[in-house]
């Protein structure tokens, strides 16, 4: 999957990176490379957490098993 992110230099010198498509998905790094590496991890964690919330809300019918689909 492809996501657009924004980078912003913070006053303390850190680079703050945010993924606007995923509310609250924000990270930072000492430099741009580290910030981008960190937001990749944050995006993965954000998507996993949303999937877990969806699974808890899902009430499968008897005999219906959820399957995992990788994208």
TAKA-V222020 format. One record per residue. N is the residue number from 1. PHI is phi as a letter, one per 40 degrees, with the letter a starting at -180 (* if undefined). BURIAL is # if it has 9 or more other C-alpha atoms within 8 Angstrom, else .. D_CENTER is the distance of its C-alpha to the mean C-alpha in Angstrom with 2 decimals. Layout:
<<N:PHI:BURIAL:D_CENTER> <N:PHI:BURIAL:D_CENTER>>
This chain:
<<1:*:.:11.19> <2:b:.:11.42> <3:b:.:9.51> <4:c:.:11.60> <5:b:.:10.92> <6:b:.:13.65> <7:b:#:15.37> <8:a:.:17.88> <9:c:.:20.43> <10:c:.:20.83> <11:c:.:24.39> <12:c:.:24.06> <13:g:.:23.31> <14:c:#:19.65> <15:b:#:17.28> <16:c:#:14.54> <17:b:#:11.63> <18:b:#:9.62> <19:b:#:7.69> <20:d:#:10.27> <21:c:.:9.28> <22:b:.:6.55> <23:d:.:8.97> <24:g:.:8.70> <25:c:#:5.58> <26:b:#:8.25> <27:a:#:9.70> <28:a:#:13.16> <29:a:#:15.66> <30:c:#:19.42> <31:a:.:19.44> <32:c:#:17.53> <33:c:.:17.01> <34:c:#:15.66> <35:c:#:13.30> <36:c:#:11.95> <37:d:.:11.86> <38:c:#:10.00> <39:c:#:7.20> <40:c:.:7.01> <41:c:.:6.86> <42:c:#:4.39> <43:c:#:1.87> <44:d:.:4.51> <45:c:.:5.05> <46:c:#:3.40> <47:c:.:5.06> <48:c:.:7.69> <49:c:.:8.47> <50:c:.:9.01> <51:c:.:11.05> <52:c:.:12.95> <53:c:.:13.83> <54:c:.:15.05> <55:c:.:17.07> <56:c:.:18.72> <57:c:.:19.71> <58:c:.:21.01> <59:b:.:24.70> <60:c:.:25.72> <61:c:.:29.37> <62:d:.:31.76> <63:g:.:31.64> <64:b:.:28.29> <65:b:.:25.76> <66:c:.:22.06> <67:b:.:21.03> <68:c:.:17.88> <69:b:.:17.24> <70:c:.:15.29> <71:b:.:14.32>>
